């Protein structure tokens, strides 16, 4: 069992390294669609390996927080990746059932994160705040993701905003894991929340910038 756990941990680290490097490549190549997509695909593969290995490790070592965080992080990546299939009308897609299943699973795990965090904080563990923040972030992304599954008028670039928030949120999780493992000179709660505090405004700025571009195009063609 120890050997199996060591193999899983090696795969987990390998997946995280791939995601960290590929995610950076995707960010700096946004203007080159072909290369950007290639980096994005490898980022998704890396995060998939991280997710699968984390779930098994969490089960073997009875780490409930790791189990929930694995689903939280991968949900963000999945929403970003799936959004590329939503360039038309998402609520009419033949595989809409898959998006609905993802939404239900995400709802369960994000509420579980908040509940677990509240329980930990109630019992004197300040680290519970981290779980609460992550759960709230997950619910916020889930709300935006679910809106696309309902009939109604959407911005034609809705898929792009979802792609940015999902992939960006997943990349924040990647950096969080990297810092948690490699940085020990800052308080634990700071290490866990710092990437979110820095990354969330950057994601919001990127989305706002794309919305302004979309609005200008519509005005010029209208």
Number of C-alpha atoms within 10 A of each C-alpha: 7 7 8 11 15 12 13 19 17 13 18 22 19 16 24 25 18 21 28 20 14 22 26 15 19 22 16 12 16 14 10 10 11 11 15 18 15 15 24 23 17 19 28 24 17 24 30 20 20 26 24 17 22 24 18 17 20 17 13 12 10 11 14 14 14 18 19 23 22 22 20 26 23 23 26 27 26 19 26 25 20 16 23 13 13 22 12 13 18 21 19 12 14 8 11 14 12 12 21 15 11 17 19 13 14 23 18 12 21 27 18 17 27 22 16 20 24 20 14 17 17 11 10 10 12 15 16 21 18 19 27 23 17 22 26 15 18 25 21 12 19 21 13 15 24 15 13 20 19 13 11 9 8 13 11 12 15 20 24 19 20 24 23 22 23 28 28 23 27 26 26 25 28 21 20 17 16 17 17 15 10 9 11 10 7 11 9 15 14 13 21 22 19 14 19 20 12 11 18 16 11 14 19 15 12 15 19 13 12 16 17 11 12 14 12 12 11 10 9 7 6 6
